[in-house]
Amino acid sequence: MDKRTFLKNIGALGLFPLTNQLHYEEADSKLIDTADYNESDFWKLVRSQYNLHPDFINLESGYYNIIPKPTLAKQIEHIKRINLEGSFYMRNNRFKDKAMVTDQLSKLVNCPSDNLVITRNATESLDLVISGFPWEKGDEAIYALQDYGSMQDMFEQISKRHNVVLKKVSIPNHPLNDEEIVSIYKSQITAKTKLIMVSHMINITGQILPIKKICLMAKNYGVKVLVDGAHCVGHFDFKIDDLGCDYYGSSLHKWLATPLGAGLLYVDSKHIPNIWPLIADHEKNPTKIQRLSHTGTHPCSTDLSIIDSIEYLNWIGIKRKEKRLNYLKSYWLDALKDNPKIIINTPYDKKRSCGIGNVGIRNMKPELLAKRLYEEFKIFTVAIDYANVKGCRITPNVFNNTQELDSFIVAMQTLADT
Ligand SMILES: Cc1ncc(COP(=O)(O)O)c(C=O)c1O
C-alpha cells in the first residue's frame, strides 16, 4: 500500500481530524448467537462491542486490555449493587461470591479451586511467592533478564534481605529449539538452587517458553518453578495442571479483559503451608490457600466481573481467540520481516508466540520509533530498549482489524526508508 492509500484508509477509519471527544455509547450487554456468522463478520461484531478511541490506533493491549461493552455494562451493575447494599454486601456476600468466582476461574485455567486465589494483579501473585518463599542464607534463584522488572526488583530485595544469590540468564529472541532454552536454565542450577522464575510469555517480545519441559528438568534437580503467566490467561489455550509448575501467577485485566485490578495465583498443594503471605490472614490452617489471599477492603466489584469476562471469553472461544491473535501478529510480522532495515525480535515459528510481537528499525532508537509512530501515524505502541530487545512491542487485540495493521505496515516501511 502506498502512502496516499494509507492516508485515505486512515481517514476512512475516522482518525482525522483529531478530536479529544470520546464517544461513550450506550453499553450493549447482549452476547448474541453468532452461529451463522462467517469469520470476518464475527470479528466485525466483536470490534463493534468496544468503544475505541477515535484519535489513535491502539496497538498496545499488552499493558492491559480495555473491556468490551457487555463486560463494562455488567461491571457497572456490580458497582451499583455493592453501592446499594454497602456493608450488608461486604458482611454477607463478599467472601461467598469470591469463592464462587474462584471456582469458575479454576475451571477456566484447569486446576483445582483449592489451589487458586484471586489477587489484585500478577505483581501481587508473583511477589507474594518470591517474598514469601522460605529462603535461607546462600540459597540461589534463577530468572531471566527479559523477565518483568517488578519481579526482578523483588528478587533483588530478597537477595539483600536473606542473602540469596541471584543467577540471571538471557533468552535469545530466536531460539533454535526448546532444548536450547531448557539448557540455558539448567546450566545455572547448583546444589543450592531453590527456585526458578520463568515467563510463560516474555512480555517484551511475546515469546512463549517451553514451560512444561523447563518444569520437568527442574523437578529432576528438586528445584521449584514459579511461572509468570501475566500475559497468558485468556490469550491462548493451556491448562495450569498440564504444566507441572509449582506456582503460577497471572493478571486477569490483561487478556481475560476483566476490569482493572484482578489477578490469580496458583500454588501446588504441597507448597501452600510453606509460603509466607504478603498480608497476614485469620485463616490459620496452613494447608488452606485462602491464608495467602488477604487484601483488606478493596473494590470487589472487579472480582464479580471476572465471571462476566469468562462469559465473554467463552462467547468468543479461547481457541478462536488464540487463532485470531496469532493471525493478526503474523499479518504484520510477515509483511515486514523481509525488509533488511527492519529487525524482528519475536520468533518466526508461530508456536513460539501468539498475539504479541516486537519489531525495530536498524539505526533508530525504539523510543524515537514509538514517538514517530504516534506523532506521524497516530499508532500507539510502546518502546522496549533493554536486555537483547530493541524495538516497539506491537500488541493487537480482538478489536483490531487488518486495515489498522495495513496502516502500521505502511508506517514502518515509510520510517525504515527515512
Ligand atoms: C510478564 C509480566 N509479568 C508481570 C506483570 C505485572 O502485571 P500487573 O501490572 O498486572 O501486576 C506484567 C505487566 O505488564 C508483565 O508483562
Ligand as a Chemical Component Dictionary entry (heavy atoms), coordinates in Angstrom:
data_LIG
# 
_chem_comp.id                   LIG 
_chem_comp.type                 NON-POLYMER 
_chem_comp.pdbx_formal_charge   0 
_chem_comp.three_letter_code    LIG 
# 
loop_
_chem_comp_atom.comp_id 
_chem_comp_atom.atom_id 
_chem_comp_atom.alt_atom_id 
_chem_comp_atom.type_symbol 
_chem_comp_atom.charge 
_chem_comp_atom.model_Cartn_x 
_chem_comp_atom.model_Cartn_y 
_chem_comp_atom.model_Cartn_z 
_chem_comp_atom.pdbx_ordinal 
LIG C1 C1 C 0 5.491  -10.532 32.218 1  
LIG C2 C2 C 0 4.771  -9.649  33.187 2  
LIG N1 N1 N 0 4.725  -10.023 34.465 3  
LIG C3 C3 C 0 4.080  -9.295  35.388 4  
LIG C4 C4 C 0 3.441  -8.134  35.050 5  
LIG C5 C5 C 0 2.741  -7.341  36.095 6  
LIG O1 O1 O 0 1.380  -7.291  35.832 7  
LIG P1 P1 P 0 0.443  -6.314  36.700 8  
LIG O2 O2 O 0 0.940  -4.923  36.421 9  
LIG O3 O3 O 0 -0.914 -6.569  36.172 10 
LIG O4 O4 O 0 0.649  -6.682  38.094 11 
LIG C6 C6 C 0 3.464  -7.689  33.737 12 
LIG C7 C7 C 0 2.811  -6.428  33.339 13 
LIG O5 O5 O 0 2.886  -5.951  32.234 14 
LIG C8 C8 C 0 4.143  -8.480  32.782 15 
LIG O6 O6 O 0 4.195  -8.098  31.494 16 
# 
loop_
_chem_comp_bond.comp_id 
_chem_comp_bond.atom_id_1 
_chem_comp_bond.atom_id_2 
_chem_comp_bond.value_order 
_chem_comp_bond.pdbx_ordinal 
LIG C1 C2 SING 1  
LIG C2 N1 SING 2  
LIG C2 C8 DOUB 3  
LIG N1 C3 DOUB 4  
LIG C3 C4 SING 5  
LIG C4 C5 SING 6  
LIG C4 C6 DOUB 7  
LIG C5 O1 SING 8  
LIG O1 P1 SING 9  
LIG P1 O2 DOUB 10 
LIG P1 O3 SING 11 
LIG P1 O4 SING 12 
LIG C6 C7 SING 13 
LIG C6 C8 SING 14 
LIG C7 O5 DOUB 15 
LIG C8 O6 SING 16 
# 
